[in-house]
Amino acid sequence: MKNFNLGLLFIRLGLGICLFLHGFHKITNGIGGVKAILVKSGLSEILAYGVYFGEVLAPLMLIIGFYSRISASIIIATSLFIIYAAYPNPLEITNYGGFKAEILYLYICMAFCIVFCGSGKYAVKQD
């Protein structure tokens, strides 16, 4: 278990950076696409503003290790919401053999690792 904390750091950084890039795109290009997906699935477009919590704030908190379990929980909720809104058949397989929503499933699994194990010792606020 001597590399446990280093492993948690890499999970936090990998998940946080990858997800933040999605959020940064929405900061620079707007959330019109998210609004369209929500309206198409019969939901209110006001919910699109939640993307700033789930794809900007929570990943930044995760990267620095500040309330990591809470931020990972927000990421899980955001990912499940995206699956609900954007993937009518969440188990649909692509022509290449993977799930269409596989990146979201990976985000959820990584976030659950952080929820169960905490931030590790390389964090601003260990939990």
C-alpha positions as CSV (number, residue, x, y, z in Angstrom):
1,M,0.0,0.0,0.0
2,K,3.0,2.3,-0.2
3,N,1.8,3.8,-3.5
4,F,-1.8,4.2,-2.5
5,N,-1.7,7.9,-2.1
6,L,0.1,8.4,-5.3
7,G,-2.5,6.3,-7.1
8,L,-5.3,8.5,-5.6
9,L,-3.4,11.6,-6.8
10,F,-3.3,10.2,-10.4
11,I,-7.0,9.3,-10.3
12,R,-7.9,12.8,-9.0
13,L,-5.7,14.5,-11.6
14,G,-6.8,12.3,-14.5
15,L,-10.5,12.7,-13.7
16,G,-10.3,16.4,-12.8
17,I,-8.2,17.5,-15.8
18,C,-10.2,15.5,-18.4
19,L,-13.6,16.7,-17.0
20,F,-12.4,20.3,-16.6
21,L,-11.5,20.4,-20.3
22,H,-15.2,19.8,-21.1
23,G,-16.1,22.6,-18.7
24,F,-13.5,25.0,-20.1
25,H,-15.0,24.4,-23.6
26,K,-18.4,25.3,-22.2
27,I,-17.0,28.5,-20.5
28,T,-15.4,29.6,-23.8
29,N,-18.1,28.5,-26.2
30,G,-21.3,28.6,-24.2
31,I,-23.8,26.0,-23.1
32,G,-26.1,26.2,-26.0
33,G,-25.5,22.6,-26.9
34,V,-26.3,21.4,-23.4
35,K,-29.5,23.5,-23.5
36,A,-30.5,21.8,-26.8
37,I,-29.9,18.3,-25.4
38,L,-32.0,19.1,-22.3
39,V,-34.9,20.5,-24.3
40,K,-34.8,17.5,-26.7
41,S,-35.1,15.2,-23.7
42,G,-38.0,17.2,-22.3
43,L,-36.1,18.9,-19.5
44,S,-35.8,22.6,-18.6
45,E,-32.9,24.4,-20.2
46,I,-32.2,26.2,-16.9
47,L,-30.6,22.9,-15.7
48,A,-27.8,23.5,-18.2
49,Y,-26.2,26.0,-15.8
50,G,-25.5,23.0,-13.5
51,V,-22.7,22.1,-15.9
52,Y,-20.6,24.8,-14.4
53,F,-20.7,23.0,-11.0
54,G,-20.2,19.5,-12.4
55,E,-17.6,20.3,-15.1
56,V,-15.8,23.3,-13.8
57,L,-16.0,23.7,-10.0
58,A,-16.0,20.0,-9.0
59,P,-13.1,19.1,-11.2
60,L,-11.0,22.0,-9.9
61,M,-11.8,21.0,-6.4
62,L,-10.7,17.5,-7.2
63,I,-7.5,18.5,-8.9
64,I,-6.3,20.4,-5.8
65,G,-7.8,17.9,-3.4
66,F,-10.3,20.2,-1.6
67,Y,-13.4,18.3,-0.4
68,S,-12.6,15.5,-2.8
69,R,-15.4,13.2,-1.7
70,I,-18.0,16.0,-2.2
71,S,-16.6,17.0,-5.6
72,A,-16.5,13.3,-6.7
73,S,-20.1,12.9,-5.6
74,I,-21.1,16.0,-7.7
75,I,-19.2,14.5,-10.7
76,I,-21.1,11.2,-10.3
77,A,-24.5,13.1,-10.2
78,T,-23.5,15.1,-13.2
79,S,-22.4,12.1,-15.2
80,L,-25.6,10.2,-14.4
81,F,-27.6,13.2,-15.4
82,I,-25.8,13.4,-18.7
83,I,-26.4,9.7,-19.3
84,Y,-30.1,10.3,-18.6
85,A,-30.4,13.4,-20.9
86,A,-28.1,12.5,-23.8
87,Y,-28.2,8.7,-24.1
88,P,-31.8,7.3,-24.5
89,N,-30.3,3.8,-24.5
90,P,-27.4,3.9,-21.9
91,L,-26.3,0.4,-22.8
92,E,-26.0,1.0,-26.5
93,I,-22.9,-0.4,-28.1
94,T,-20.9,1.4,-30.9
95,N,-19.7,-0.3,-34.1
96,Y,-16.4,-0.7,-32.4
97,G,-17.7,-2.7,-29.4
98,G,-17.7,-0.2,-26.6
99,F,-20.5,1.7,-24.9
100,K,-21.5,5.0,-26.5
101,A,-21.4,6.5,-23.0
102,E,-18.2,4.7,-21.9
103,I,-16.3,7.9,-21.0
104,L,-19.1,8.7,-18.6
105,Y,-18.9,5.2,-17.1
106,L,-15.2,5.7,-16.6
107,Y,-15.8,9.1,-14.9
108,I,-18.3,7.5,-12.6
109,C,-16.0,4.6,-11.7
110,M,-13.1,6.9,-11.0
111,A,-15.3,9.2,-8.9
112,F,-16.5,6.3,-6.9
113,C,-12.8,5.4,-6.1
114,I,-12.4,8.9,-4.7
115,V,-15.7,8.7,-2.7
116,F,-14.7,5.4,-1.1
117,C,-10.9,6.1,-0.6
118,G,-10.8,9.9,-0.1
119,S,-8.3,12.3,-1.5
120,G,-5.1,10.7,-0.2
121,K,-2.3,12.6,1.4
122,Y,-1.4,14.7,-1.6
123,A,-4.3,17.1,-1.2
124,V,-5.0,20.6,0.1
125,K,-7.5,19.2,2.5
126,Q,-7.2,15.4,3.2
127,D,-10.5,13.5,3.7
